[in-house]
Amino acid sequence: MPQKTAYEAKIQYLQIMDEHGTIDEKLVKGADGKPVLADTEVLELYQFMCRCRALDEIAFKLQRSGRMGTYPQNKGQEAAAIGSAYAAERGVDWLVPCYRENAALWMHGLPMHYVLLHWMGDERGNQIPKGVNQLPLCIPIGTQMLHATGISWAFKMRNEKKVAITYFGDGATSEGDFHEAMNFASVFQTPTVFFCQNNHWAISVPRESQMASETVAQKAIAYGMPTVQIDGNDLFAVYKASKEAVDRARAGGGPSFIEAVTYRLADHTTADDARRYRDPEELEAWQGKDPVIRLRKYLTAKGLWSDAKQAELDEATKANASDVVKQAEGIEKPSIDDIFDYTFASLPKELETQKRTLRTSSLGQMTAEAEAEAR
């Protein structure tokens, strides 16, 4: 029998705005012939990006001054979070994050101080307000992708025109949870957008050392899923690819995979020292591709931004960050009763005694009382 090609595939790469802020006028247009983002939208998103960057820097300082626990900076990955979240419908679609998408969560209504509370060890930071459609930060690598697939499956079963976007890093695609979620989503055609922030590092392991594939995006091919690789520091490319994936999912077209090529400009967390494993020249090269800087260049070239406006914005972002910190640090201390009140529907008798006495020795007391009753 003659040989034949069983399957062929290729991965498209999308970049609309380069690191100098120059736009591809053809690619920036949508199907309607209009720019995918209007100038007013770009201005608004740029200012929001700066607010997020400022708070990220403050969070780093809070940890270094002993006012907060370990913190993973989002620096350098803001365009990926903002562009994708802007493509989703707030109050309708759901965001299922890992821990480097603060900007996306804030855009969809999470009060900014909740993220600080989380890293301060206050569980109230994970108590997502009613009407804010997102799950809490997910620290275990990869588990959130299964959650997103389950949520979006429920949307499909209920015939709801809703979408779930789940975020994860390149390292998470080496986890079994990733493959289980991808397979389930593709088989059942759930309205899920898998958004991979390929920041080149799985903590201290470079992408090339933890996968043999030339791209992360091609992993979706095995599951028959539409996939694309984009410049994750390009707000326009992120938004365009995300909007297409969200619209496809909402229309019943099933899941999509997006590999946003970006870079972690800071350490993995404040407990890490990337200087021990990362080439400083590589870091310097990516600093020149900073999403904040390139978007500022674009706006300045169009006459929509100036040094005076930037100075004004810098003052506003500092004030905003200060207010957020005050909210987090000024929150009322939780009641000790909280330890007991949110586990059992009806508190067992021995724990009622513990709650009343605040003594673990009461457990022994209850045992003695139980023995006396038995006699």
Residue pairs with C-beta under 8 A, 6 or more apart in sequence:
9 218
9 221
11 215
11 217
11 218
11 221
11 227
11 228
11 229
12 228
12 229
13 228
13 229
13 230
13 231
14 27
14 228
14 229
14 230
14 231
14 237
14 240
14 241
15 24
15 27
15 230
15 231
15 234
15 237
16 23
16 24
16 27
16 28
16 36
16 231
16 234
16 236
16 237
16 240
17 23
17 24
17 28
17 231
17 234
17 235
17 236
17 237
17 294
17 295
17 298
18 234
18 294
19 233
19 288
19 289
19 294
20 294
20 297
21 294
21 295
21 296
21 297
21 298
21 299
21 300
21 301
22 298
22 301
23 236
23 298
27 236
27 237
27 240
28 35
28 36
28 37
28 236
28 240
29 35
29 36
30 36
30 240
36 236
36 239
36 240
36 243
37 45
37 235
37 236
37 239
39 302
39 304
41 86
42 235
42 295
42 298
42 299
42 304
43 299
43 304
43 305
45 82
45 83
45 86
45 235
45 295
46 292
46 295
46 296
46 299
46 305
47 313
48 82
48 103
48 107
49 78
49 79
49 82
49 103
49 235
49 291
49 292
49 295
50 292
50 313
50 314
50 317
51 316
51 317
51 320
51 321
52 74
52 78
52 81
52 82
52 102
52 103
52 106
53 75
53 78
53 292
53 317
54 314
54 317
54 318
54 320
54 321
55 102
55 112
55 317
55 320
55 321
55 324
56 73
56 74
56 75
56 102
57 75
57 321
58 321
58 322
58 324
58 325
59 68
59 71
59 73
59 115
59 116
59 119
60 71
60 73
60 266
60 270
62 68
62 71
62 116
62 325
63 69
63 70
63 71
63 119
63 270
64 270
67 120
67 329
68 116
68 119
68 120
69 119
69 120
69 121
70 119
70 269
70 270
70 271
71 119
71 269
71 270
72 99
72 100
72 268
72 269
72 270
73 264
73 265
73 266
73 267
73 269
73 270
74 81
74 100
74 101
74 102
74 103
75 264
75 265
75 266
76 199
76 233
76 262
76 263
76 264
76 265
76 266
76 286
76 290
76 291
77 100
77 197
77 199
77 232
77 262
77 263
77 264
77 291
78 103
78 291
78 292
79 232
79 233
79 234
79 235
79 238
79 262
79 291
79 295
80 195
80 197
80 232
80 233
80 238
80 260
80 262
80 291
81 100
81 101
81 102
81 103
81 104
81 107
81 167
81 197
82 103
82 104
82 107
82 235
82 238
83 235
83 236
83 237
83 238
83 239
83 242
84 104
84 165
84 167
84 193
84 195
84 238
84 239
84 242
84 258
84 260
85 95
85 101
85 103
85 104
85 105
85 107
85 108
85 165
86 107
86 239
86 242
87 239
87 242
87 243
87 245
87 246
88 95
88 108
88 163
88 165
88 242
88 246
89 163
89 246
90 107
90 108
90 109
90 133
91 108
91 109
91 131
91 133
92 133
92 161
92 162
93 133
93 162
93 163
93 164
93 165
93 246
94 133
94 134
94 135
94 148
94 151
94 152
94 162
94 163
94 164
94 165
95 101
95 104
95 105
95 108
95 133
95 134
95 135
95 164
95 165
95 166
95 167
96 134
96 135
96 138
96 144
96 145
96 147
96 148
96 151
96 164
96 165
96 166
96 167
97 104
97 105
97 134
97 135
97 137
97 138
97 144
97 166
97 167
98 137
98 138
98 139
98 141
98 144
98 167
98 168
98 169
98 172
99 137
99 138
99 139
100 167
100 169
100 197
100 199
100 264
101 167
101 197
102 115
104 165
104 167
105 115
105 134
106 112
106 115
108 132
108 133
108 134
109 129
109 131
109 132
110 128
110 129
110 132
110 134
111 129
111 327
112 320
112 324
112 327
113 125
113 324
113 325
113 327
113 328
113 331
114 124
114 125
114 126
114 127
114 128
115 125
115 137
116 125
116 324
116 325
116 328
117 124
117 125
117 328
117 331
118 125
118 126
118 136
118 137
119 125
120 328
122 328
122 331
122 334
123 334
124 331
124 334
125 136
126 136
126 137
128 134
128 135
128 136
135 144
135 147
138 144
138 147
141 168
141 169
141 171
141 172
141 175
142 168
142 172
142 175
142 176
142 177
142 178
143 177
144 166
144 167
144 168
145 166
145 168
145 172
145 177
145 178
145 181
145 182
145 194
146 177
146 180
146 181
146 184
147 166
148 164
148 165
148 166
148 181
148 192
148 194
149 164
149 166
149 181
149 184
149 185
149 190
149 192
151 164
152 162
152 163
152 164
152 185
152 190
152 191
152 192
152 249
152 255
153 184
153 185
153 188
153 190
155 161
155 162
155 163
155 164
155 190
155 191
156 188
156 189
156 190
156 191
161 250
162 191
162 250
163 191
163 192
163 193
163 246
163 249
163 250
164 190
164 191
164 192
164 193
165 192
165 193
165 195
165 242
165 246
166 181
166 192
166 193
166 194
166 195
167 195
167 197
168 178
168 194
168 195
168 196
168 197
169 196
169 197
169 198
169 199
169 202
170 196
170 197
170 198
170 199
170 200
170 201
170 202
170 207
170 210
170 211
170 216
171 201
171 202
171 203
171 205
171 210
172 178
172 196
173 196
173 211
173 216
173 219
174 202
174 210
174 211
181 192
181 194
182 194
182 219
182 220
182 223
182 225
182 255
182 257
183 223
184 190
185 192
185 194
185 223
185 225
185 254
185 255
186 223
186 224
186 225
186 254
186 255
189 252
189 253
189 254
189 255
190 254
190 255
191 249
191 250
191 252
191 254
191 255
192 249
192 255
192 256
193 242
193 245
193 246
193 249
193 255
193 256
193 258
194 220
194 225
194 255
194 256
194 257
194 258
195 242
195 258
195 260
196 216
196 217
196 257
196 258
196 259
196 260
197 232
197 260
197 262
198 207
198 216
198 232
198 259
198 260
198 261
198 262
199 262
199 263
199 264
200 206
200 207
200 263
200 264
201 207
201 264
201 268
201 274
201 278
202 210
203 268
203 272
204 268
204 272
204 274
204 276
204 277
207 216
213 219
215 229
215 259
216 229
216 259
217 227
217 228
217 229
217 257
217 258
217 259
218 227
219 227
219 257
220 226
220 227
220 256
220 257
221 227
225 254
225 255
225 256
225 257
226 245
226 248
226 253
226 254
226 256
226 257
227 256
227 257
227 258
227 259
228 241
228 256
228 257
228 258
228 259
229 259
229 261
230 237
230 238
230 241
230 258
230 259
230 260
230 261
231 237
231 238
231 260
231 261
232 238
232 260
232 261
232 262
233 261
233 262
233 263
233 289
233 290
233 291
233 294
234 291
234 294
235 291
235 295
238 260
241 258
242 258
244 256
245 256
245 258
248 254
248 256
249 255
249 256
262 291
263 286
263 289
264 274
265 283
265 286
265 287
265 290
266 274
267 273
267 274
268 274
274 283
296 305
296 310
299 305
300 306
336 358
337 355
339 355
340 347
340 351
340 354
340 355
341 347
344 351
347 355
349 366
350 362
350 363
350 366
353 362
353 365
353 366
354 360
354 362
354 363
356 362
